[in-house]
Amino acid sequence: MKYTQGKYPIIKKNVIAKEIYSFEILCPEVAEIAVPGQFVHIRANGFTLRRPVSICEINKSKGTLRIVFEIRGEGTAEIAKLNVDNLIDMLAPLGHGFTVNQDYKKVILIGGGIGTPPMLPLAQIYREKAAVITGFRSADAVILQNDFKAAGAKAILCTDDGTMGMKGLVTVPLEEMLKNGDVDAVYACGPMPMLRALKEYAEKNHIECWISMEERMACGIGACLACVCQSKEKDAHSNVKNKRICKEGPVFRAEEVEF
């Protein structure tokens, strides 16, 4: 896994929902090698442990990455204070990303809450081949819908309370789409109960499924074992049935991991 550590300028900052921020970062050497599903590990001023944030957009021609993150504690609150022209300290790109197959004719991308951003680079690759199903608590948490539409993907929005889009879980439109039997693969990132349900749907329908698992991390490079998950096979690194989310993941085939 090749990555770099550096301080890079923020060239664009937006608040896109309540306590959810979007940064565009100029980092040509990182953008050149980054792939969908990888993440960056950010140092927050005054904190020892870095914060992992998924890559939301990769623009190799401009040499930029986009990240979207939610304030979830003091560390991410400190990162949110950074402004345009400030330098952001990152280890990047980290982790094992999504496998893209250009032979796929139809894919379903599923994002739950702040797990939605990693789906955008995939939508920008698959374009009209992709249907993007996203789920949020309510209308004030909805993000990236226009970005998915601009990529050429079909965007289906669900909210728990019905304040925007369909009322209910992302599995409802997923079930309808799977009935047609022409889906090649499912890609997903979001809360663990959602990923567990999607794994079951994929196994039942014999569809390839890739999931991105978001967990708290410490080192971000696989050395500390703070972010292990249970796996079906023994890990070559530890010789036990687990995998390091920051190293072997955050993306896994659904059948590789146990919930």
N, C-alpha and C positions, 0 to 999 in steps of 0.2 A: 504494500500500500504506500503510494507516494503522496506526501503532503508537505506543506510548507508552514512555517510560523513567521508571521509578519504583522506589521501595522499598516492598514490600508485606509484610504480616504473614503468617507461616506459622501456620495455625490447627489443623493436624493433621499428624503425622509418624508413619510406620510403617516398620518393616523388613519387607518382604514376601517376601524370599528372601535368599540369601547375597549380601551387599554390594549389594543392590537396595533402594532407598528410595522411598517414596511421600510426597509433600508435597501438602497442600491449602493453597492460597494465596488470601487474600482480596484480590481486585483487580477490583472491579465494572466499571470502565471498559474493562478488558482482556477480561473474560468477555463483555461485551455485544457485542463485535465479533469475537471469536475464532470460527474454524470448524475442523472436523476436518482434521487434516493439517498445521496450522500448528505453529510451535515458539516457544519462548521462549529468549532469549539471556541467560545468567546470569553475573554477575560474581562470581568467587570471590575472597575476601580474599587479597591478596598476589600476584594474577596480573593481567597486563595484558589478555590475550585472554579474552573471555567464552566460556562453554561452551553449545552449543546442546542443548536438551532438548525432545523432542516433547511436545505437549499430550496428556494421557491422558484427561482428562475436562473437560467444560465445563458449568457449572451457572449459567445466566444468572439464574435467580430468586434464588439465594443470592449471586451475584456472585463465584463462585470458579472457579479452575482447579485441576486436579490434574496433577501431573507425576510420572513414575516414571523413575528413572535408576539406572544401575549405576556403581559406582566403577571407573573405568578409568585413573586416574592421579591425580596430586597435586591437580589442580584440582577434579575431582569429589569427591575425598576431603575437600577443604576445604568444599565445599558441603554434604556429608553431615553435617558437624559442626553445621550450623544446627539450631535447636530451635524448638518452638512458642513463639510471640510474638516470635521474632527476625524481622528484616526481611530480605527477599531482594531484591537489586538486579536488575531485569529490563528488557530491551527486549522488548516483546511487544504484540500477536502478530505474528510475522514469517512471511514466505513465502506461497506459493500453496498453498492447501489442496485437499482432495478435492472433486470435483464429485458432489453428491448428486442422484439422480433418483428422486423419489417414485413414478414410474410403474413402476420396476423391480419385478418380482414375486419374483425370487430373486437374491441376490448372495452371493459367496463372499469372505470376508475372511481374509487369510493374514498371519500374523505370525511372524517368525523371531527367536527370542531376545529381545533388548531392543528389537527392532523391533515387538514386539507391542503396546505401549501405544497407538500412534495408531489401532489398530483399534477400541478401545473406544468412542470417540464415534460411530463409524459404526454399531457394533452397537446403540447406544442410540437411533439414528435409525431403522435398518431393522428392528430387533427380530426378530420371527418370520420376516421375509423373509431373514434373514442366517444363513449357516452360517459359523462361525469355525474355521479350521484353524490351530493354532499348533504350532510346533516348537521344542524346547529340547534342550540337550545331555543333560540328565539330570533326575531328579525334583527335585533341590535348586535348579534354576534356573527351575522352573515358576512362572508368575505369572498372575494375573487370571482364572483359570478361573471362579471363582464370580461375578465381575463380569459376564462374558459371559452366563452362565446367568441372572443376575438381570435382564439386559436383554431376555431372551426369545429370544436367539439359540441356535442349536444349536452346541455347543462340541465340537470334535474335537481331541484332544491327541495329539501325536507326540513321542517322545523318541528321540535317537540310540541310546541303550543299552537302551531298553525298560523302564526302571525305573518309568515311569508312562505310561499310555495306550498307544497303538500304537507298536511299534518301527519306526523308519524315517523317511523324508523326508515333508514335507508334500505332495509331489507325488503320493504314493500315493493318499490319499483324494481329492485333487483330480481325478485321472484317473477315479476311480469316479463322482464327481459329474458330471463333464463328459459321461459316456456317456449320461446322460439327456437331454442337449440342451436343458434348460430354464433355463440360467443366463444372466442378462442381463449381468452384469459381475463382474470380479474386482478387488479392491483388495488391495494388498500393501505390506508394509514389512519389510525384513530384510537379510541379507547379500547382496552382489552376485551370487554364484553362484545363489542362490535366485531373485532377481529376473530374472536372465537366463533361467533355466529357465521361469519363469512367463510371460515375454514370448513364448517359443517356443510354449508351450501355448495361450496366448490367440490368437496368430496362426494356429495350426493349426486351432483350433476357431472362429475368426471371432467372438471374444468381446471386448467392450470391456475394457481392462485399464488400471488406474491404479496407478502405483507411486510409493512415497515413498523417495527416495534419501538415505541418511544419510552425510554426509561431514564431515570436519573443516572448520570455518569460522573466519574471522577477524572481519570487520566485521559480518556477518550481514545487511547491507542492500544488497549488490550492488555496492559500490564498489571492493573490492580485488581481485576476480577470483581469490581463493584457492580457490574451491570449484567451478570450472567442470567440466562434463561434456561429452562429445561428443554432438552432436545431428545430426539428418538435415538440418535447414534452418539457414540462416545466422541468427545472432542479430542483431537490429536494433541492439543496444548496441555490439557489437564487430565486426560484419560478418564474422565467421568462424563456422564450424560448431561452436558450443558454447553452452551455457546455464549461467547461474549458479544453482547449486542453492539458495542462500539466497534468491534473488529470484524467478526464473521457477519454481523448485521450492519446497520439496523434492518436490512431487508433479508428476508428468508422466504424460501418456498414454504407454504403453509404446512405441508406435511412434515417438514423438518423439525418443527417445534411443538412442545406440549404446553397447554394452558392450565 
